[in-house]
């Protein structure tokens, strides 16, 4: 893989599937050209684990939040004070993963929206971006974001693992968001998604793994990990008609700007 500087803007490295080999996972990321990563929480407990992991590696940055699919695991009234407290730490770079999910249909939509609005309000108060999950929920999420953008100004953040239509991309961008593309852009059937990715303004483009989920095509049946973001970057470069180095440099600059990632903490690339 290329050693062009890369940033994985969405990984769940505290997932149980990484227990026992996190050091080798991070070493492979280095070999693939990764210089930073945003490590994302999905509950109060996982957000605490994210903070602990990132405290051991200066080039890993934490995001804390409550995933919409996990809101029944712990009452939001109990979980939210911990998220609020952690979000105020200077090392925390984003609120999330939050958003809406109509695929699993287990968590009532009103509860998902309540949690989302809490994240959006706190992110705005703190001047930090939001990491947004949207699965079969664009018709609910986009109007909410558009309304906030109209009333309060652009929404800083990212629609993570974007898999929507060109119109949904346009609306998300108009609301102020970045779009992040995952290994799904490498799947042969996803020509429409590649066509959307080709049109995203360069300064709003991000890449991610969503590890351990959504492995690129070459590792489709295996656990995903940050090293594989290089394959996503290559696929994105091909569909945009750009070089790997150009897309790597642009997405890295975008991630640093959005999440306030300090190049001084970047892991040295292999010589």
N, C-alpha and C positions, 0 to 999 in steps of 0.2 A: 504494500500500500504506500501511497505518497506520504511524505513527511511535511507537506504543506500544513501550516498551522490551522487546526480545526477546534471548534468548540461544540460539544454536545449540549444542547440547551434543555434537555429533558431526559433524566435517567432516574430510575428508582433503585439505587444501589444498596439500600437497606432491606430490599426484598429478601426473603428467606432463601431464594435460589442463588444468592451470592455468598451465603454463609460458608466460610472455610477457604474461599479462594479470592477474596476481594483484592489482596495484594497483587496476585497474578493478573486479575482483571485490569487493574490500574496500570500495571507494567505493559500489558498488551495495548492499552490505550495510548501510552507514550510511544510505543513503537509505530503505531498507526498515524501519529502526528497530532494527537490530542494535546492541547495545552491548557484547557479549562473545561469545566462541566458544571451545569446547574443540577443539583441533586434535589429531588422533589418529594415532599411529604404528602401523605394522603389522609392522615389522622393526627390527633395530638401525639399519640405514642410514636408513630413513624416520624413525625416532624422532630421530636426529641432525638431520635436515632440519627436523623439527617444532620442535626446540629453537631452531634458527637462525632460522626464520621468526618464532616467537613473541618472540624477543629483539628483533626490529625493531618490534614492535607490542605495547604494554603491555596492550592489551585482548584479546589472544589468549593462551590458556593451553594448555600442552602436556600430553599424555598419552603415555606411552611403553610399548611392549609388542610382543609377537609374536602376530600373527594366526594362528589355528589352520590356516588354509589355506596359510600361507607357511612352515610349519615345516620343509619339505624344502629350502627355498632355501639355508639355512645350518644346520649342525648346532647344536642347542640348546646344546651345551657351549661352542661358540664365541660364540654370540650372547648368551647369558644374562649373562655378566659385564658386558657393555656396558649391558644393560637395568638390571641391578642398580645400576650406578654412576649412570646417568642418573636413575633413579627416586628416588635420595636427594637430588637437587638440590631446593632449596626451591621453585623456580618450577614444578616438575612437580606437577600437581594430581591425577593419577590414573594407575593401571596399566592398560594395555590399548591396543590392543584384544586381548583374550584371549577364551577361550570354547571352544565345541565346534561342529563343523560336520559333519553327516552327509549333506549334499547332494552335495558334490563327490567324496567318498569316495576322495580321493587320499592324504591323510595318515592313517596308522593312528590309531584312536581312543586307544590307550594313550599314544601320543606327545602327542596333543592334551591328554589328561588330565594328563600329567606337566607340560606347560607351564602349563596352567591352575592347577594346584596351586602351582607356583612363584610365579605372579602373586598368587594369593590369600594365600599365606604372607607374601610380601614386603609386600603392601598392608597386611596386618594388622600386621606389624612396624612399618611406617612411619606407620600411622594415615591411610592414603590410600584413597580408593575405587577400585573396579575397574569397568572398562567391559567388559561381557560381550556377546559374539556368540553367538547361538543360532539355528542354521538346521537345521531338521528334527532337532533334538537335545535337545528338552525332556525326553524320557524318560531321557536320560543326564545332562543338566546339573542338572535340578532335584533329583533325589535327592542328588547330590553336595553341592549348596548347602544343602539341608535338613539333611544330616548335619553339615556344618560349623556351621550356625547352632545346632543342638542342642548340639554339643560346645563351641563357642567363642564363641557369641553371634551377634547379627545380622550379616549380611554387608553391609557398606557398599558401595554401588555402584549400577549401573544395568544393566538388561536393555535394550540399545540396539536401536532400530528394532523395537520389540516388535510381533509379528505372531501371537501365540499365542491360545489359547482363554481363556475366562473362568476356568476352573479353573487353567490355567497361570499366569495373572495372579495369582490368589489365592495360589498357592503361592510365587511369586516375591516378592510383597509380604510374606507371612508370614515368609520367610527374611530380610527386612530391606531388600530392594532397592527402588529407584525403577524406574518404567517410562517409557521414552522413545518417543515416537511420531514417525514420519517421514512423508514424502510419501505413503506407502502408505495413510494414512488418508483421502486425498483420492480414491482410485480408486473409481469407481462400484460395482464388484463387492464392495467390502470393507465391507458393512453389518455383518457380524458383528464386525469389528475396531472399528468405530465404537461398537458397542454395548458392547464391553469398555471402550473408552476412557472412555465415559460414566460408568463405575462406579468408576474409579480414585480413591482418596482424593486430595483436592486437594494435600496436602503431599507426595505421592509422584510427581507428574506432571512430566514433562519433554518438551521438543520438540527436534527435530534435523532435519538434512537428510540426513546420510550422504553429502554431496557428495564426489565428482561423481556418485554413484549415486542411484537412487530419487527422481527428480524428481517433484514434485507433478503432478497431472493436466494442468494448463495448460501445462506444459513437458515432458510425458512423453517426447518423443523427443529432448530436448536435454540437455546437460550440466547437472547440478544445481549449485547454488551457495548460499551462506548466505542471500542475500537472499530466497530462496524459502521460508525457514522461516516467513515471515509467512503464507503460504497454508496451511501445516500448522496454524498457530495458529488461523487463521480456521475451518478445518474442525473442529478440536477444540472450539472455542467453540460452534459450531453443534450438535454432537452432545451436548454437555454442557448446552445451554440457558443458556449464559452469554455475557456480552459479550466481545468481543475484548480489551478492556482488562483485564478480570478475569483471563482466562486468561494473557495476557501477563505481568501483574504476578505472578501466582502461580508460573508456571513460571520466571520470572526469579529470584524469591526462592528457589525450590527449588534452582536451579542454583548460585546464589551460596552457599547454605548447604552443599550437597554438595561442591562443588569449590573452596570458599574463594576465590571470585572477589570481588575488592575493587571496590566501586562507584566508588572514586576513580580507577580506571583506565578506566572506561567511556568509550567514544567519545561525544563530544557529539552529541546528536541534532540533525538539521536544524531550524532555527527556522521 
